[in-house]
Amino acid sequence: MGEAGIAILPLAPSARFSLRLAAAVVEIGEAGGFWLDIPINTCHVAGERMTVRLGPNEWLLFGPQADAIRHDVAATLGDRFFSLVDVGDRDLAFAVAGIHARDVINGGCPLDLDDIVFPAGSASRTLLGKAQIVLIRPGAERLYRIECGRSFALYVRAYLENIAHEFLRSPGSGILA
C-alpha cells in the first residue's frame, strides 16, 4: 500500500459460481462447504471458500477449484432443484484497500459504507459509476472486493483510480498531493 493510504489491485482468478436455489431449501445450512443460511446482502468466509447471498434464492460462491466446488455442491444438494453456473470467466475482481478505501468507493457508489451500515460480512449488488458491481466487505479491515463483468473491468479500475487521484488531491482529504 502506498503512502496515500489506498491500493487498487486486481485479484487473482478464482472459481466463481452462481447458485440459484429455492429459498425453502436454505434450511440445509450449507452445501459443499458454502454456508447458504446467511442473511441477504451478507457474505461468509470459511477457509478458501466464500459465500455471498444476493437475494432470497441467489448466491455467489468463490473458491480455489471449480471442479471441487461443482462436485461438492451438487453432492450436497442431491436431487433438489437448483442451478449452479460457472461464471468464473464472466467476472473479474479488484481489491480496494487502505484507510481511504471507503471514501474512494463512495466517490462512485451510492451505498452508505459507514461501518454501522455496511459492516464486515456485508455484500451487495450495486453500481460504481455506470457499471453494475457486487461489492463485498469480507472482514473488519478496510478491504473491499469489487466483482464486475469482464467487459467493464478497465472502466471500473480507471474509475476507481481517477476517484482515488482526485480524492487524494482534494484539500478536505487530509492528504495534500
C-alpha positions, 0 to 999 in steps of 0.5 A: 500500500502506498503512502496515500493510504489506498491500493487498487489491485486486481485479484487473482482468478478464482472459481466463481459460481452462481447458485440459484436455489429455492429459498425453502431449501436454505434450511440445509445450512450449507452445501459443499462447504458454502454456508447458504443460511446467511442473511441477504446482502451478507457474505461468509468466509470459511477457509478458501471458500466464500459465500455471498447471498444476493437475494432470497434464492441467489448466491455467489460462491468463490473458491480455489477449484471449480471442479471441487466446488461443482462436485461438492455442491451438487453432492450436497444438494442431491436431487433438489432443484437448483442451478449452479453456473460457472461464471468464473470467466464472466467476472473479474475482481479488484481489491480496494484497500487502505484507510481511504478505501471507503471514501474512494468507493463512495466517490462512485457508489451510492451505498452508505459504507459507514461501518454501522451500515455496511459492516464486515460480512456485508455484500451487495449488488450495486453500481460504481459509476455506470457499471453494475458491481457486487461489492463485498466487505469480507472482514473488519479491515478496510478491504473491499472486493469489487466483482464486475463483468469482464467487459467493464473491468478497465472502466471500473479500475480507471474509475476507481483510480481517477476517484482515488487521484482526485480524492487524494488531491482534494484539500478536505482529504487530509492528504495534500498531493 
